Amino acid sequence: MSAGKILLVDDEEDLRNSTAQALDLAGFEVQDFANPERVLELAGFGFKGIVITDIRMPGIDGLSLMNRIHELDRDIPVILVTGHGDVQLAVRAMREGAYDFIEKPYAASQLAEIATRALDYRKLVLENRVLRAAAGQSDDMEQRLLGRSNAMIDLRRKVRTIGPTDADVLIIGATGSGKEVTARALHDLSPRASKPFIAINCAALPANLIESELFGHEVGAFPGAMRARFGKFELAQGGTILLDEIGSMPLDVQGKLLRVIQERTITRLGSNDPLQLDVRFMATSKTKLESEVAVGAFRADLLYRLNVITLEIPPLSARREDIPILFMQLLTEAASRYRREPVAVPPHVIAAIAEREWPGNVRELRNAADRYALDLGLPGHESGYQAASGEAKRLADRVADFERNTIENALMAHGGSLKPVYESLGLSRKSLYEKMQKYGIDRLKFGAAADNSAE
């Protein structure tokens, strides 16, 4: 039997303990949790395991947990544990991407058999990704950091270069531009990919408990500390810590954070014993921190420690050519999430979306895609979008732009190789070649080797 990592989630302690023990005896490495949130910190693109979760839980239920895991990596197998009356729900979950389900009460050997198959599948997925990367084929980075603009091509190049290192990274970008997605991609490309990714929203930490949340505390460290607690830094051991909106962190805590980054040690509140910390730090900010340093709101020495490498995420306004393909990708995801049929989008609507200002960036565009998938229209549809359809010449230009963008995106996805492009677009080789000539598209710009240009 193949052993492997299993994350087990169940709010019923007795059942969780007995299941964990049975899986452990069967040769699996098991971590069990009552709180599903912890699983989201461990499951990611490089996670070498599977998730087994009860379908009925307070807070985040099994289906919601599965969907959130699949937002991180669609190919992580999730096995759902169901009660007698949940079989129809489990069948629906299978259609939504669950690997399998098992009904209570079940034999330990039955669960072990399903887990073995799921782990073998996961192992195959990870091996294929390595082989594709070694062969120079397109990886999933094009889907995670989508866009054909020069800014996004450059960002993906930097992420692929920086990801495998242990360098600390500062990520600058407007609200909703994809800072956490970029941080996740860096983590998943690193040797720490199978370890926790702990995202800490610095703006949401309660001021009176911020040190306890980050560093942990011992019993009696302050009034109400009835038992010892691990801090978020300690929970990230071996993995990555993302300090989201670090500019919101109080100055006195910034000083303590500086020491942690310098020495890679922490001391719990109420303790004198330092703990070694093996983590990689990343931080995000929606504004350049140099301006915060200038007004005394951020420590200059902490900035110099954090920005060993700085990545800037371009807003949508700086990469308008990416908006149509981003919207279509988000629309496809929304249709799947809401179990709706794929929605056709007229070219004039696509063009009008590309011309709009999106101050909330990808986050705002995702909300618009959700509305469109639910047939609720889009803000301004009655005026801006409909007006565009009445301009015949302009519409023809926009249709041409859409066709050119579609061909370029397909070339990018397939590294400039023509055969998968004309097959995926339902074109003949001759038709694709004529359209590429018409729009002046050079396949060499999309990764095709010069000596294969006559493919």
ZAFIRO-510858 format. One record per atom (N, C-alpha, C): residue in three letters; x, y, z. Coordinates in steps of 0.2 Angstrom, whole numbers, plus 2048, in hexadecimal, padded with zeros to 3 digits. Example, Ala and Ser with C-alpha at 12.3 -4.5 7.8 and 13.67 -1.06 7.14 Angstrom:
residues 2
ALA8427E4827/ALA83E7EA827/ALA8427F0827/SER8407F5823/SER8447FB824/SER840800827/
//
This chain:
residues 455
MET8047FA800/MET800800800/MET804806800/SER80380B7FC/SER8068117FC/SER805816801/ALA80A818805/ALA80981D80B/ALA809824808/GLY80682880C/GLY80682F809/GLY80383480F/LYS80283A80D/LYS80083F812/LYS7F8840811/ILE7F5840817/ILE7ED840817/ILE7EC84681C/LEU7E884B81A/LEU7E585081E/LEU7DE84E81F/LEU7DC84C826/LEU7D684A828/LEU7D284F82B/VAL7CC850829/VAL7C885682C/VAL7C185382F/ASP7C0854835/ASP7B9852838/ASP7B885583F/ASP7B2858840/ASP7B185C846/ASP7AF85784C/GLU7AE85084A/GLU7AC84C84F/GLU7B3848852/GLU7B584A858/GLU7BC84885A/GLU7BD84185B/ASP7B883D85D/ASP7B983685E/ASP7BA832857/LEU7B5834852/LEU7B683184C/LEU7BC833848/ARG7BE83A849/ARG7C483C846/ARG7CA838849/ASN7CB83784F/ASN7D0834852/ASN7D182C850/SER7CB829850/SER7CB82284E/SER7CD821847/THR7CA826842/THR7CC82683B/THR7D482783A/ALA7D682C83E/ALA7DD82D83D/ALA7E282883F/GLN7E0824845/GLN7E381F847/GLN7E3819842/ALA7DD81783F/ALA7DD81283A/ALA7E1813834/LEU7E181A832/LEU7E581B82C/LEU7ED81B82E/ASP7EE81D834/ASP7F581D836/ASP7F8816836/LEU7F4811839/LEU7F580A839/LEU7F6807832/ALA7F280A82D/ALA7F3808826/ALA7F980A822/GLY7FD80E826/GLY803811823/GLY803818820/PHE7FE81B821/PHE7FD82281F/PHE800827824/GLU80282D821/GLU804832826/GLU7FE837826/VAL7FB83882C/VAL7F583B82D/VAL7F5841832/GLN7F2847830/GLN7F184C834/GLN7EA84D834/ASP7E784E83A/ASP7E084F83B/ASP7DE85583E/PHE7D985883C/PHE7D785F83E/PHE7CF85F83F/ALA7CD863844/ALA7C6865845/ALA7C486B841/ASN7C986F840/ASN7C887683D/ASN7CB875835/PRO7C6876831/PRO7C8875829/PRO7CD87B827/GLU7CD88182B/GLU7D1886828/GLU7D9884828/ARG7DB88082D/ARG7E287E82D/ARG7E487A827/VAL7DF876824/VAL7E087281E/VAL7E2877818/LEU7DF87C818/LEU7E0881812/LEU7E7884813/GLU7EA884818/GLU7F1886819/GLU7F6881817/LEU7F487A817/LEU7F9875815/LEU7F887280E/ALA7F187380B/ALA7F0870805/ALA7F2876800/GLY7F68747FB/GLY7F78797F5/GLY7FA8757EF/PHE7FD8797EB/PHE7FF8767E4/PHE8048707E5/GLY8088717EA/GLY80E86C7EB/GLY80C8677F0/PHE8068677F3/PHE8048627F8/PHE80485B7F6/LYS8088577F9/LYS8098507F7/LYS80484B7FB/GLY7FE84D7FB/GLY7F98497FE/GLY7F284A7FC/ILE7ED848801/ILE7E68487FF/ILE7E384B805/VAL7DC84C805/VAL7D884F80A/VAL7D284A80B/ILE7D0848811/ILE7CA844813/ILE7C6849817/THR7C084A816/THR7BC84F81A/THR7B584D81B/ASP7B384E821/ASP7AB84D822/ASP7A885281E/ILE7A285081B/ILE79E855817/ILE79A85981B/ARG798857821/ARG79485B826/ARG79885E82C/MET79986482B/MET79D867831/MET79B86F832/PRO79B871838/PRO799878839/PRO79E87D836/GLY79C883834/GLY7A1887831/GLY7A2885829/ILE7A8883828/ILE7AA881821/ILE7A887A820/ASP7A387881C/ASP7A187181B/ASP7A686E816/GLY7A5867815/GLY7AA864811/GLY7AA86680A/LEU7A4868807/LEU7A386A800/LEU7A78717FF/SER7A6875804/SER7A987C804/SER7B187B804/LEU7B3876809/LEU7BA87580A/LEU7BD872803/MET7B986E800/MET7BC86B7FA/MET7BD8707F5/ASN7B88757F4/ASN7B887A7EF/ASN7BE87F7F0/ARG7BF8807F6/ARG7C58857F8/ARG7CB8817F7/ILE7CC87B7F8/ILE7D28777F7/ILE7D38777EF/HIS7CE8767EB/HIS7CF8767E4/HIS7D087C7E1/GLU7CF8827E4/GLU7D18887E2/GLU7D98897E3/LEU7DC8857E7/LEU7E38857E8/LEU7E68807E3/ASP7E387B7E2/ASP7E58767DE/ASP7E08717DC/ARG7DD8717D6/ARG7D886D7D4/ARG7D98657D4/ASP7E08637D4/ASP7E185C7D4/ASP7E38597DB/ILE7E185D7E0/ILE7E285A7E7/ILE7DC8557E8/PRO7DC84F7E9/PRO7D784A7EA/PRO7D384C7F1/VAL7CD84D7F1/VAL7C984E7F7/VAL7C48487F8/ILE7C48447FD/ILE7C083F7FF/ILE7BB841804/LEU7B4841802/LEU7AF843807/LEU7AC83D80B/VAL7AB83E812/VAL7A883A816/VAL7A183C817/THR79C838816/THR795839816/THR79183581B/GLY78C83881D/GLY787835821/GLY78283181D/HIS77E82D820/HIS77982981C/HIS77582E817/GLY773833819/GLY76E838815/GLY77283C811/ASP77883C810/ASP77C84180C/ASP77F83E805/VAL77C838803/VAL77F8357FD/VAL77D8397F7/GLN77783C7F7/GLN7768407F1/GLN77A8467F1/LEU77C8497F7/LEU78084F7F7/LEU78784D7F5/ALA7898477F7/ALA7908447F5/ALA7918437ED/VAL78B8417EA/VAL78B8407E3/VAL78C8467E0/ARG78884C7E2/ARG7898527DF/ARG7908557E0/ALA7938537E6/ALA79A8557E7/ALA79F8527E2/MET79E84B7E0/MET7A28487DB/MET7A284C7D5/ARG79C84E7D3/ARG79B8527CD/ARG79F8587CD/GLU7A085B7D3/GLU7A48617D4/GLU7AB8607D5/GLY7AD85A7D5/GLY7B58597D5/GLY7B78557DB/ALA7B38527E0/ALA7B584E7E5/ALA7B88477E2/TYR7BD8457E5/TYR7C183F7E3/TYR7BC8397E4/ASP7BA8387EA/ASP7B58337EC/ASP7B28347F2/PHE7AD8307F4/PHE7AA8317FB/PHE7A982A7FE/ILE7A882A804/ILE7A7824808/ILE7A282580D/GLU79D82180E/GLU797822812/GLU79881F819/LYS79782281F/LYS797820825/LYS79181B827/PRO79381582B/PRO79981382D/PRO79D80F828/TYR7A4810828/TYR7A880D823/TYR7AD809826/ALA7B0804822/ALA7B5800825/ALA7BC804823/ALA7C1803828/ALA7C7807827/ALA7CB805821/SER7CA7FE81F/SER7CD7FC819/SER7CB7FF813/GLN7C4800813/GLN7C180380D/GLN7C380B80C/LEU7C480E812/LEU7C7815811/LEU7CE81580F/ALA7D2810812/ALA7D9810810/ALA7DA80E809/GLU7D580A806/GLU7D68097FF/GLU7D480F7FA/ILE7CF8137FC/ILE7CE8197F8/ILE7D381E7F9/ALA7D681E7FF/ALA7DC823800/ALA7E28217FC/THR7E381B7FC/THR7E98187F8/THR7E881A7F1/ARG7E28197EE/ARG7E181B7E7/ARG7E28237E6/ALA7DF8267EB/ALA7E082E7EA/ALA7E78307EA/LEU7EB82D7EF/LEU7F282F7F0/LEU7F682D7E9/ASP7F48277E6/ASP7F88257E0/ASP7F682B7DB/TYR7F082D7DA/TYR7EE8327D5/TYR7F28387D7/ARG7F283A7DD/ARG7F68417DE/ARG7FD8407DD/LYS80083B7DE/LYS80783A7DC/LYS80883A7D5/LEU8048377D1/LEU8048377CA/LEU80483E7C7/VAL7FF8427CA/VAL7FE8497C8/VAL80484D7C9/LEU80784D7CF/LEU80E8507D1/LEU81384E7CC/GLU8148487CB/GLU8198457C6/GLU8188487BF/ASN8128487BD/ASN81184B7B6/ASN8138527B6/ARG8118567BB/ARG81385D7BB/ARG81B85E7BB/VAL81E85A7BE/VAL82685A7BE/VAL8288597B7/LEU8258537B4/LEU8288517AD/LEU8268577A8/ARG82085A7A9/ARG81E85F7A4/ARG8238657A5/ALA8258677AB/ALA82986C7AC/ALA83086B7A9/ALA8338657AA/ALA8398637A8/ALA8398637A0/ALA83486279D/ALA833862796/ALA832869793/GLY83286E797/GLY831875795/GLY82A876793/GLN825872795/GLN81E873793/GLN81B878798/SER81587B795/SER812880799/SER80F87D7A0/ASP8108817A5/ASP80E87E7AC/ASP8088827AD/ASP8068817B4/ASP7FF8847B6/ASP80088C7B7/MET80688E7B7/MET8078957B9/MET80389A7B4/GLU8028987AE/GLU7FE89C7A9/GLU7F789D7AB/GLN7F48977AF/GLN7ED8987B1/GLN7ED89B7B8/ARG7F289B7BC/ARG7F289E7C3/ARG7F38A67C2/LEU7F88A77BE/LEU7F98AE7BD/LEU7F88B07B5/LEU7F28B07B4/LEU7EF8B07AD/LEU7F18B77A9/GLY7F38B77A3/GLY7F48BD79F/GLY7F98BC79A/ARG7F88C0795/ARG7FD8C078F/ARG8018C678F/SER7FF8CB793/SER8038D1793/SER80A8D0795/ASN80E8D5793/ASN8158D5795/ASN8178D579C/ALA8128D87A0/ALA8138D97A7/ALA8128D27AA/MET80D8CE7A8/MET80B8C87AB/MET8108C27A9/ILE8138C37A3/ILE8188BE7A0/ILE81E8BF7A5/ASP8208C57A6/ASP8268C77AA/ASP8258C57B1/LEU81E8C67B4/LEU81D8C37BB/LEU81E8BC7BB/ARG81B8B87B7/ARG81B8B17B7/ARG8238AF7B6/ARG8278B27B2/ARG82E8B07B2/ARG8318B17B9/LYS8308B77BC/LYS8338B87C2/LYS8318B37C8/VAL82A8B17C8/VAL8278AD7CD/VAL82B8A67CC/ARG82C8A47C5/ARG82F89D7C4/ARG83689D7C6/THR83A8A37C6/THR8418A47C8/THR8418A47D0/ILE83D8A87D3/ILE83D8AA7DA/ILE83A8A47DE/GLY8358A17DC/GLY83189C7DF/GLY8368977E3/PRO83A8937DF/PRO83E88E7E2/PRO8448907E7/THR8458977E7/THR84A8997EC/THR84689A7F3/ASP84A89C7F8/ASP84889D7FF/ASP8488A4801/ALA8488A87FB/ALA8498B07FD/ALA8428B27FF/ASP8428B7804/ASP83C8BB806/ASP83A8BF800/VAL8338C0800/VAL8318C47FA/VAL82C8C97FD/LEU82C8CF7FA/LEU8278D47FB/LEU8238D57F5/ILE81C8D57F5/ILE8188D57EF/ILE8138DB7F0/ILE8148E07EB/ILE8108E67EB/ILE80B8E67E5/GLY8058E87E7/GLY8008E87E2/GLY7F98EB7E5/ALA7F58ED7E0/ALA7EF8F07E2/ALA7EA8EB7E5/THR7E58ED7E9/THR7E08E97EC/THR7DD8E47E6/GLY7DD8DE7E7/GLY7DA8D97E3/GLY7DE8D77DC/SER7E48D97DC/SER7E88D87D6/SER7EB8D17D6/GLY7EB8CD7DC/GLY7EE8C77DC/GLY7F48C67E0/LYS7F58C97E5/LYS7FB8C97E9/LYS7FC8C27EC/GLU7F68C07EF/GLU7F68B97F3/GLU7F78B47EE/VAL7F48B47E8/VAL7F58AF7E3/VAL7FC8AE7E1/THR7FF8B47E0/THR8068B47DF/THR80B8B17E4/ALA8098B37EA/ALA80D8B07F0/ALA80C8A87F0/ARG8068A67EF/ARG80489F7EF/ARG80889B7E9/ALA80989E7E4/ALA80C89B7DE/ALA81489B7E0/LEU8178A07E3/LEU81E8A07E5/LEU81F89A7EA/HIS81A8997EF/HIS81A8947F4/HIS81A88D7F1/ASP81688C7EC/ASP8148867E9/ASP81A8847E4/LEU81E8887E2/LEU8248877DE/LEU82A8867E2/SER82A8877E9/SER8308867ED/SER83087F7F0/PRO83687D7F3/PRO8378777F7/PRO8328777FD/ARG82F87C7FF/ARG82A87C805/ARG82387B803/ALA8228797FC/ALA81B8787FA/ALA8178747FE/SER81A86E801/SER81686A804/SER81586C80C/LYS81887180E/LYS817874814/LYS812879815/PRO81087C81B/PRO80A88181B/PRO80C887818/PHE80688A815/PHE806891812/PHE802895817/ILE80489981B/ILE80089C820/ILE8008A481E/ALA7FA8A681C/ALA7F88AD81A/ALA7F58B0820/ILE7F98B6822/ILE7F78BA828/ILE7F58C1826/ASN7EE8C2827/ASN7EC8C9825/ASN7EE8CE82B/CYS7F38D282A/CYS7F58D682F/CYS7F08DC831/ALA7EC8DE82C/ALA7E78E382E/ALA7E18E0832/ALA7E08D9832/ALA7DB8D7836/ALA7DD8D483D/LEU7E38D483F/LEU7E58D2845/LEU7E38D684B/PRO7E08D4850/PRO7DE8D8856/PRO7E48DB859/ALA7E48E285A/ALA7EA8E585C/ALA7ED8E2863/ASN7E88E0867/ASN7EA8DE86E/ASN7EC8D786E/LEU7EB8D3869/LEU7ED8CC868/LEU7F28CA863/ILE7F58D085F/ILE7F98CE859/ILE7FF8CA85B/GLU8028CC861/GLU8088C8862/GLU8078C1864/SER8018C0867/SER7FF8B9869/SER7FE8B5863/GLU7FA8B885E/GLU7F88B5858/GLU7FE8B3854/LEU8038B7854/LEU8098B6850/LEU80E8B1853/PHE8108B3859/PHE8158AF85D/PHE8138AA861/GLY80C8A9863/GLY80A8A5868/GLY80B8A786F/HIS8088A3874/HIS8098A587B/HIS80989F87F/GLU80C89F885/GLU80C89A88A/GLU80689B88F/VAL805896893/VAL800897898/VAL80189D89D/GLY7FC8A189E/GLY7FD8A78A3/GLY8018AD8A0/ALA8038AD899/ALA8068B2897/ALA8038B9897/PHE7FC8B9898/PHE7F88BF899/PHE7F18BC89B/PRO7ED8C189E/PRO7E78BE8A1/PRO7E38BB89C/GLY7E08B589D/GLY7DC8B1898/GLY7E08AC894/ALA7E78AC895/ALA7EB8A7892/ALA7EB8A1896/MET7E589D895/MET7E4897899/MET7E8891897/ARG7EA891890/ARG7EE88B88E/ARG7F388E889/ALA7F988A887/ALA7FE88C883/ALA7FB88C87B/ARG7FD890877/ARG7FB891870/ARG80089286B/PHE80088E866/PHE80588F860/PHE80389685D/GLY80889A85B/GLY80789F857/GLY80789D84F/LYS8048A284B/LYS8048A0844/LYS80B89F841/PHE8108A3844/PHE8178A2841/PHE81989B842/GLU818898848/GLU81A89184A/GLU81688C846/LEU81088E844/LEU80C889840/LEU80E888839/ALA81288D837/ALA81588D830/ALA81B88A830/GLN81E887835/GLN824884835/GLN82688082F/GLY82B88182B/GLY82D87E825/GLY82A88181F/GLY825885820/GLY82188881A/GLY82288F819/THR81D892817/THR81D899815/THR81889E819/ILE81A8A381B/ILE8168A881E/ILE8158AE81A/LEU80E8B0818/LEU80D8B6814/LEU80A8BB819/LEU80D8C081A/LEU80B8C681E/LEU8078CB819/ASP8008CA819/ASP7FC8CE814/ASP7FB8D5817/GLU7FC8DA813/GLU7FB8E1815/GLU7FF8E281B/ILE8068E181A/ILE80A8E2820/ILE80B8E9822/GLY8098EE81E/GLY8098F5820/GLY8058F7825/SER8008F2827/SER7FB8F382C/SER7FD8F1833/MET8038EE833/MET8068EB839/MET8088F183E/PRO8078F1844/PRO8098F6849/PRO8118F7849/LEU8138FD84A/LEU81A8FE84A/LEU81E8F984F/ASP81B8F9855/ASP81F8F585A/ASP81F8ED859/VAL81A8EB855/VAL81A8E4853/VAL81F8E384D/GLN8208E8849/GLN8248E8843/GLN82B8E7846/GLY82D8EA84C/GLY8348E984E/GLY8358E2850/LYS8308DF853/LYS8318D8855/LYS8318D384F/LEU82D8D584A/LEU82D8D1844/LEU8348D1841/LEU8378D7841/LEU83E8D883E/LEU8438D3841/ARG8428D3847/ARG8478CE84B/ARG8468C7849/VAL83F8C5848/VAL83D8BE846/VAL8408BD83F/ILE8408C183B/ILE8428C0834/ILE84A8C0834/GLN84D8C4838/GLN8548C4838/GLN8578BE83B/GLU8548BB841/GLU8578B6844/GLU8538AF843/ARG84D8AF840/ARG8498A983F/ARG8488A6845/THR8478A984B/THR8458A6851/THR83F8AA854/ILE83A8A7858/ILE8358AB85B/ILE8358A8862/THR8328AD866/THR8318AB86D/THR82A8AC86F/ARG8268A7872/ARG81F8A8873/ARG81F8AD879/LEU8198B087A/LEU8188B487F/LEU8188B0886/GLY81B8B388B/GLY81B8AF891/GLY8218AA891/SER8258AA88C/SER82B8A588C/SER8318A988B/ASN8378A588D/ASN83D8A888C/ASN8418A4887/ASP83E89E885/ASP841899880/ASP84089B879/PRO84589D875/PRO84489E86E/PRO84389786A/LEU83F898865/LEU83E892861/LEU84089485A/GLN84488F857/GLN847890850/GLN84189084B/LEU841894846/LEU83C895841/LEU83E89383A/ASP83C88E837/ASP83E88D830/ASP83888F82C/VAL838895829/VAL833897825/VAL83689C820/ARG83189D81B/ARG8338A2816/ARG82E8A8817/PHE8308AE817/PHE82B8B4817/PHE82A8B7811/MET8238B8810/MET8218BD80A/MET81C8C280E/ALA81C8C880A/ALA8178CD80D/ALA8148D0807/THR80E8D3808/THR80B8D7803/THR8098DE805/SER8098E2800/SER8068E9802/SER8038EC7FC/LYS7FE8F07FD/LYS7FA8F37F7/LYS7FE8FA7F5/THR8028FC7F9/THR8069027F8/THR80D9017F9/LYS8119057F5/LYS8199047F6/LYS81B9067FD/LEU81E902801/LEU81F903808/LEU825909809/GLU82890B804/GLU82D910805/GLU829917807/SER823918804/SER81F91D806/SER81D91D80D/GLU81C917810/GLU81A916817/GLU82091781B/VAL826915819/VAL82C91781D/VAL82D91E81D/ALA82C922818/ALA82D929818/ALA82992D81D/VAL82392A81E/VAL81E92E823/VAL81F92A82A/GLY82492682B/GLY825923832/GLY82091D833/ALA81C91B82F/ALA817915830/ALA81990E82F/PHE82090E82C/PHE82290782B/PHE82A90882C/ARG82D90282F/ARG834902831/ARG83890182B/ALA83D90582A/ALA841905824/ALA8458FE824/ASP8488FC82A/ASP84C8F682B/ASP8488F0829/LEU8418F082B/LEU83D8EA829/LEU83C8EA822/LEU83B8F081F/LEU83A8F0817/LEU8408ED814/TYR8468EF816/TYR84C8EC813/TYR84D8E5814/ARG84A8E2819/ARG84A8DB81B/ARG8458D7816/LEU83F8DA815/LEU83A8D7812/LEU83B8D780A/ASN83E8DD808/ASN83E8DD800/ASN8458DB7FD/VAL8478D57FF/VAL84C8D17FC/VAL84B8D17F5/ILE8448CF7F3/ILE8428CF7EC/ILE83B8D37ED/THR83A8D77E8/THR8338DA7E8/THR8308D97E1/LEU82A8D67E2/LEU8268D57DC/LEU8208DA7DC/GLU81F8DD7D6/GLU8198E27D5/GLU8148DF7D1/ILE80E8DE7D3/ILE8088DB7CF/ILE8048E17CC/PRO8048E07C5/PRO8018E67C1/PRO7F98E67C2/PRO7F68EC7C3/PRO7EF8EC7C3/PRO7EC8EB7BC/LEU7E68E97BC/LEU7E38E87B5/LEU7E38EE7B1/SER7E38F47B3/SER7E38FA7AF/SER7EA8FA7AB/ALA7EF8F67AE/ALA7F68F67AA/ALA7F68F17A6/ARG7F18EC7A5/ARG7F28E67A1/ARG7EB8E579E/ARG7E88EA79B/ARG7E18E9798/ARG7E08E3793/GLU7E68E1790/GLU7E58DC78B/GLU7E48D578E/ASP7E58D5795/ASP7E48CF799/ASP7DD8CE79B/ILE7D98D479B/ILE7D28D379E/ILE7CD8CE79B/PRO7CD8CE794/PRO7C88C9791/PRO7CA8C2793/ILE7D08C0793/ILE7D18B9794/ILE7D18B879C/LEU7D28BD7A0/LEU7D18BC7A7/LEU7CA8BB7A9/PHE7C58BF7A5/PHE7BE8BF7A7/PHE7BB8B87A4/MET7BE8B679F/MET7BB8AF79C/MET7BD8AA7A1/GLN7C38AA7A3/GLN7C58A57A8/GLN7C18A57AE/LEU7C08AB7B1/LEU7BC8AB7B7/LEU7B58A97B6/LEU7B38AB7B0/LEU7AC8A97AF/LEU7AB8A17AE/THR7B089E7AB/THR7B08977AB/THR7B08947B2/GLU7B48977B6/GLU7B58947BD/GLU7AE8957C1/ALA7AB89B7C0/ALA7A589D7C3/ALA79F8987C1/ALA79F8977BB/ALA79A8927B8/ALA79A88B7BB/SER7A08897BC/SER7A28837BF/SER7A08837C6/ARG7A28887CA/ARG7A08897D1/ARG7998897D3/TYR79588C7CE/TYR78E88D7CF/TYR78A8887CC/ARG78D8837C9/ARG78A87E7C5/ARG7858807C0/ARG7888857BC/ARG7848887B6/ARG7878867B0/GLU7838867AA/GLU7868857A4/GLU78B88B7A2/PRO79088979E/PRO79588F79C/PRO791894798/VAL79289A79A/VAL78F8A0797/VAL7928A3791/ALA78F8A478B/ALA7928A7785/ALA7928AF787/VAL7988B2785/VAL7998B9786/VAL79A8BC77F/PRO7958C177D/PRO7968C4776/PRO79D8C8776/PRO7A08C8770/PRO7A68CC770/PRO7A68D3772/HIS7A08D7771/HIS7A08DE772/HIS7A08DE77A/VAL79D8D977E/VAL79D8DA785/VAL7A48D9787/ILE7A88D4784/ILE7AF8D3786/ILE7B38D9785/ALA7B28DC780/ALA7B68E377E/ALA7B48E8783/ALA7AD8E9785/ALA7AC8EE78A/ALA7AE8ED790/ILE7AF8E6792/ILE7B28E4799/ILE7B98E6799/ALA7BC8E5793/ALA7C48E7793/ALA7C58EE794/GLU7C08F3792/GLU7C18FA792/GLU7BF8FD799/ARG7BB8F979D/ARG7B98FC7A3/ARG7BF8FC7A8/GLU7BE9017AD/GLU7C39017B2/GLU7C18FC7B7/TRP7C68F97BA/TRP7C58F47BF/TRP7C98F57C5/PRO7C78FA7C9/PRO7CB8FC7CF/PRO7CC8F77D4/GLY7C78F27D4/GLY7C88EC7D9/GLY7CC8E67D6/ASN7CF8E77CF/ASN7D38E37CC/ASN7D08DC7CB/VAL7D48D77CC/VAL7D18D07CA/VAL7CC8CE7CF/ARG7CC8D07D5/ARG7C68CF7DA/ARG7C08D27D7/GLU7C08D87D5/GLU7BA8DB7D2/GLU7B88D77CC/LEU7BC8D67C8/LEU7BB8D27C1/LEU7B88CB7C3/ARG7BA8C87C8/ARG7B78C17CA/ARG7B08C27CC/ASN7AF8C77D0/ASN7A88C97D2/ASN7A38CA7CC/ALA7A68CD7C7/ALA7A28CF7C1/ALA7A18C87BD/ALA7A68C47BD/ALA7A58BD7BA/ALA7A08B97BD/ASP7A08B97C4/ASP79B8B67C8/ASP7948B87C6/ARG7938BF7C6/ARG78C8C17C4/ARG78A8BF7BD/TYR78F8BF7B8/TYR78D8BD7B2/TYR78B8B67B1/ALA78F8B27B5/ALA78E8AB7B5/ALA7878A97B8/LEU7848AD7BC/LEU77E8AC7C0/LEU7788B07BC/ASP77A8B27B6/ASP7758B67B1/ASP7728BC7B5/LEU7778C07B9/LEU7758C67BC/LEU7778CC7B8/GLY77A8CB7B3/GLY77D8D17AF/GLY7838D37B2/LEU7858D97B0/LEU78B8DD7B2/LEU7898E47B3/PRO78D8E77B8/PRO78C8EE7B9/PRO78D8F27B3/GLY7888F67B1/GLY7898FB7AB/GLY7878F77A5/HIS7848F17A5/HIS7828ED79F/HIS77E8F179B/GLU7798F479E/GLU7738F7799/GLU7768FD795/SER77B900798/SER77E906794/SER784904790/GLY789903793/GLY790902790/GLY7908FC78B/TYR78E8F678E/TYR78F8F078A/TYR78A8F0784/GLN7848F2785/GLN77F8F277F/GLN7818F777A/ALA7838FD77C/ALA785902777/ALA78A900772/ALA78F8FC775/ALA7958FA771/ALA7928F676B/SER78D8F276C/SER78B8ED767/SER7888F1761/GLY7868F7761/GLY7838FB75C/GLY7888FE757/GLU78F8FD758/GLU794900754/GLU7978FA750/ALA7958FA74A/ALA7968F4746/ALA79E8F3745/LYS7A18F9742/LYS7A88F8741/LYS7AC8F7747/ARG7AA8FA74D/ARG7AE8F9753/ARG7AD8F2755/LEU7A78EF754/LEU7A68E8756/LEU7AA8E4752/ALA7AB8E574C/ALA7AF8E0748/ALA7B68E074A/ASP7B88E674C/ASP7BF8E774E/ASP7C08E3755/ARG7BB8E3759/ARG7BB8E075F/ARG7BB8D975F/VAL7B78D675A/VAL7B78CF759/VAL7BE8CD756/ALA7C18D1752/ALA7C88CF750/ALA7CC8CF756/ASP7CC8D475A/ASP7D08D4760/ASP7CF8CD764/PHE7C98CC765/PHE7C78C6769/PHE7CA8BF766/GLU7CA8BF75F/GLU7CC8B975C/GLU7D48B975C/ARG7D78BE75B/ARG7DE8BF75C/ARG7E18BD763/ASN7DD8C0768/ASN7DF8BE76F/ASN7DE8B7770/THR7D98B476E/THR7D78AC76F/THR7DD8A876C/ILE7DF8AA766/ILE7E58A6763/ILE7EB8A7767/GLU7ED8AD769/GLU7F38AE76C/GLU7F38AB773/ASN7ED8AB777/ASN7ED8A777D/ASN7EE8A077C/ALA7EB89D777/ALA7EC896776/ALA7F3894774/LEU7F6899770/LEU7FD89876F/LEU802898775/MET80089D779/MET80389D780/MET803897784/ALA7FC895784/ALA7FB88F788/ALA7FF889786/HIS80088877F/HIS80388277C/HIS80A88477A/GLY80D88977D/GLY81488A77B/GLY81688B774/GLY81188E770/GLY812890769/GLY81188A764/SER810884767/SER80F87E763/SER80887E75F/LEU80887E759/LEU80287F755/LEU7FD879755/LYS7FF873755/LYS7FA86E755/LYS7F586E75A/PRO7F786E761/PRO7F286F766/PRO7ED875766/VAL7F087A763/VAL7EC881762/VAL7E788075D/TYR7E887D757/TYR7E387D752/TYR7DE877754/GLU7E0872758/GLU7DB86D75A/GLU7D787075F/SER7DA873764/SER7D587676A/SER7D187B767/LEU7D287F762/LEU7CE884760/LEU7C988275A/GLY7CA87C758/GLY7C5879753/GLY7C787C74C/LEU7CD87E74B/LEU7CF880744/LEU7D387B740/SER7D387C73A/SER7D8878736/SER7DF87C737/ARG7E4878735/ARG7EB87B735/ARG7EB881731/LYS7E888172B/LYS7E8886726/LYS7E588C728/SER7DF88B72C/SER7DB89172E/SER7DF894734/LEU7E2891738/LEU7E689473D/LEU7EC89873B/TYR7EF895736/TYR7F5898733/TYR7F389F72F/GLU7ED89F72C/GLU7EB8A5729/GLU7E98AA72E/LYS7E68A8733/LYS7E48AD738/LYS7EA8B073C/MET7EF8AC73D/MET7F58AE740/MET7F98B373B/GLN7F88B2735/GLN7FB8B7730/GLN7F78BD730/LYS7F08BD730/LYS7EC8C2730/LYS7ED8C7736/TYR7EF8C473C/TYR7EF8C8742/TYR7F78C9744/GLY7FB8C773F/GLY8028C8741/GLY8058C5747/ILE8038BF748/ILE8048BB74E/ILE80B8B774D/ASP8108B8751/ASP8168B4750/ASP8168AF756/ARG8168A8754/ARG8168A3759/ARG81C8A275D/LEU8228A575A/LEU8288A575E/LEU8288A9764/LYS8238AE764/LYS8238B276B/LYS81F8AE770/PHE81C8A876F/PHE8198A4774/PHE81C89E775/GLY82389D774/GLY827898777/GLY829893772/ALA82689376B/ALA82888F766/ALA83088F764/ALA83388A764/ALA83A88A762/ALA83B88C75B/ALA840890759/ALA841893753/ALA84288E74E/ASP846888750/ASP84788374B/ASP84187E749/ASN83B88074D/ASN83587C74C/ASN830880749/SER832886746/SER82D88B743/SER82988873D/ALA82C88373A/ALA828880735/ALA82487A737/GLU82287A73D/GLU81E87473F/GLU81887373B/
//
